[in-house]
Amino acid sequence: MTASTKTVLITGGAKRIGRQMALTLHGAGHNIVVHYRSSANAASTLVGEMNAKRPESAVTAQCDLMDIDCIPAVIDTAVQCFGRLDVLINNASSFYPTPIELLEIDFWNDLVGSNLKAPAFLVKHAAKHLRDTGGSIINIVDIHAKNPMADHPIYCSAKAGLEMLTKALARDLAPAIRVNAVSPGAILWPEHNSITPEKSEILKKIPLQRMGAPEDIASLVQFLIDQAPYITGQVIAVDGGRSVMI
Ligand SMILES: NC(=O)c1ccc[n+]([C@@H]2O[C@H](COP(=O)([O-])OP(=O)(O)OC[C@H]3O[C@@H](n4cnc5c(N)ncnc54)[C@H](OP(=O)(O)O)[C@@H]3O)[C@@H](O)[C@H]2O)c1
């Protein structure tokens, strides 16, 4: 551990983009709390990998974020294990279509709960510790927070809410805590989705003509954490230029 070692909590950090953020930030010397809901094996394998490289540098924290009562324990895990919390990354998210005529209350609760409500309550409980360390918050949003994706009105609305929460909290928590958002375009296809996206149709709409990679998200997140002390309240797209085409 060095003077610049930070403690970073990543929600939904066991797999995919969250996992890459954990590996990149751990590689930069930070301690990592990998929050997960159901991916216990993936979370403990990831934490084992990081601790093998640097002992006592990573832990897991389980919580279904639909239950906001378990959020304080997730924050406490970071503070108890590493003595501090410097960064909260709100990455956990559910994502699936909800054509409005088929909307059910459980879908609303799940999509708004994971993408907007839980991030707000995570900040509520983390703010004191982030203030103590002069820390920062990064919310992972979506380019479709600005331009809706067909048949995803609730997901897009929840991510639009998370963008506004980013700006509102950047204002309210300054100057102690910086708050920014990273807005991915097409990075990884959904893991569990019955709809097979027409890859070639999507690629046609991306000026750089390719998908992004989890590393593209992770490197911007690392920059915002370690090298951007004068950046707050911003939403930065990592989308190969897609947002200029829609
Ligand atoms: N993939 C893309 O191309 C893309 C594009 C635009 C935006 N994004 C955004 O980037 C972020 C990461 O994307 P991703 O594709 O890597 O995400 P993902 O695999 O779809 O989901 C990440 C994790 O969220 C967790 N999660 C979902 N609901 C939860 C709940 N109720 N409580 C606790 N955890 C919950 C799950 O944890 P468990 O597995 O432990 O259950 C899951 O592994 C998300 O915010 C997503 O919206 C991604």
The ligand as an SDF file (V2000), in Angstrom:
LIG
                    3D

 48 52  0  0  0  0  0  0  0  0999 V2000
  -22.4500   -3.8190  -21.9420 N   0  0  0  0  0  0  0  0  0  0  0  0
  -22.5830   -2.7090  -22.6730 C   0  0  0  0  0  0  0  0  0  0  0  0
  -22.2790   -2.6840  -23.8880 O   0  0  0  0  0  0  0  0  0  0  0  0
  -23.1220   -1.4590  -22.0310 C   0  0  0  0  0  0  0  0  0  0  0  0
  -23.6140   -0.4480  -22.8570 C   0  0  0  0  0  0  0  0  0  0  0  0
  -24.1070    0.7020  -22.2610 C   0  0  0  0  0  0  0  0  0  0  0  0
  -24.0890    0.8530  -20.8770 C   0  0  0  0  0  0  0  0  0  0  0  0
  -23.5990   -0.1490  -20.1140 N   0  0  0  0  0  0  0  0  0  0  0  0
  -23.5940    0.0300  -18.6500 C   0  0  0  0  0  0  0  0  0  0  0  0
  -22.3170   -0.3560  -18.1540 O   0  0  0  0  0  0  0  0  0  0  0  0
  -22.4610   -1.0240  -16.8870 C   0  0  0  0  0  0  0  0  0  0  0  0
  -21.8090   -2.4060  -16.9680 C   0  0  0  0  0  0  0  0  0  0  0  0
  -22.3630   -3.1090  -18.0670 O   0  0  0  0  0  0  0  0  0  0  0  0
  -22.3380   -4.7100  -18.1130 P   0  0  0  0  0  0  0  0  0  0  0  0
  -22.9080   -5.0900  -19.4230 O   0  0  0  0  0  0  0  0  0  0  0  0
  -20.9840   -5.1920  -17.6960 O   0  0  0  0  0  0  0  0  0  0  0  0
  -23.3960   -4.9970  -16.9420 O   0  0  0  0  0  0  0  0  0  0  0  0
  -24.2050   -6.3720  -16.6490 P   0  0  0  0  0  0  0  0  0  0  0  0
  -23.3010   -7.5120  -16.8640 O   0  0  0  0  0  0  0  0  0  0  0  0
  -25.4910   -6.3470  -17.4010 O   0  0  0  0  0  0  0  0  0  0  0  0
  -24.5720   -6.1710  -15.1040 O   0  0  0  0  0  0  0  0  0  0  0  0
  -23.5380   -5.9350  -14.1390 C   0  0  0  0  0  0  0  0  0  0  0  0
  -23.9300   -6.5200  -12.8240 C   0  0  0  0  0  0  0  0  0  0  0  0
  -25.0420   -5.8210  -12.2600 O   0  0  0  0  0  0  0  0  0  0  0  0
  -25.4310   -6.6050  -11.1770 C   0  0  0  0  0  0  0  0  0  0  0  0
  -26.8270   -6.3500  -10.7990 N   0  0  0  0  0  0  0  0  0  0  0  0
  -27.9350   -6.3010  -11.5880 C   0  0  0  0  0  0  0  0  0  0  0  0
  -29.0370   -6.1210  -10.8150 N   0  0  0  0  0  0  0  0  0  0  0  0
  -28.5980   -6.0570   -9.5170 C   0  0  0  0  0  0  0  0  0  0  0  0
  -29.2270   -5.9080   -8.2670 C   0  0  0  0  0  0  0  0  0  0  0  0
  -30.5550   -5.8140   -8.1390 N   0  0  0  0  0  0  0  0  0  0  0  0
  -28.4640   -5.8890   -7.1480 N   0  0  0  0  0  0  0  0  0  0  0  0
  -27.1390   -5.9980   -7.2360 C   0  0  0  0  0  0  0  0  0  0  0  0
  -26.4720   -6.1630   -8.3880 N   0  0  0  0  0  0  0  0  0  0  0  0
  -27.2000   -6.2020   -9.5180 C   0  0  0  0  0  0  0  0  0  0  0  0
  -25.2370   -8.0850  -11.5740 C   0  0  0  0  0  0  0  0  0  0  0  0
  -24.5240   -8.7090  -10.5020 O   0  0  0  0  0  0  0  0  0  0  0  0
  -24.5670  -10.3210  -10.2520 P   0  0  0  0  0  0  0  0  0  0  0  0
  -24.0130  -10.9310  -11.5110 O   0  0  0  0  0  0  0  0  0  0  0  0
  -23.6810  -10.5130   -9.0760 O   0  0  0  0  0  0  0  0  0  0  0  0
  -25.9920  -10.6880   -9.9970 O   0  0  0  0  0  0  0  0  0  0  0  0
  -24.3890   -7.9670  -12.8610 C   0  0  0  0  0  0  0  0  0  0  0  0
  -23.2970   -8.8310  -12.9040 O   0  0  0  0  0  0  0  0  0  0  0  0
  -23.9550   -1.0480  -16.5940 C   0  0  0  0  0  0  0  0  0  0  0  0
  -24.2880    0.0240  -15.7650 O   0  0  0  0  0  0  0  0  0  0  0  0
  -24.5940   -0.8870  -17.9590 C   0  0  0  0  0  0  0  0  0  0  0  0
  -25.8690   -0.2910  -17.9140 O   0  0  0  0  0  0  0  0  0  0  0  0
  -23.1260   -1.3050  -20.6590 C   0  0  0  0  0  0  0  0  0  0  0  0
  1  2  1  0
  2  3  2  0
  2  4  1  0
  4  5  1  0
  4 48  2  0
  5  6  2  0
  6  7  1  0
  7  8  2  0
  8  9  1  0
  8 48  1  0
  9 10  1  0
  9 46  1  0
 10 11  1  0
 11 12  1  0
 11 44  1  0
 12 13  1  0
 13 14  1  0
 14 15  2  0
 14 16  1  0
 14 17  1  0
 17 18  1  0
 18 19  2  0
 18 20  1  0
 18 21  1  0
 21 22  1  0
 22 23  1  0
 23 24  1  0
 23 42  1  0
 24 25  1  0
 25 26  1  0
 25 36  1  0
 26 27  1  0
 26 35  1  0
 27 28  2  0
 28 29  1  0
 29 30  1  0
 29 35  2  0
 30 31  1  0
 30 32  2  0
 32 33  1  0
 33 34  2  0
 34 35  1  0
 36 37  1  0
 36 42  1  0
 37 38  1  0
 38 39  2  0
 38 40  1  0
 38 41  1  0
 42 43  1  0
 44 45  1  0
 44 46  1  0
 46 47  1  0
M  CHG  2   8   1  16  -1
M  END
$$$$
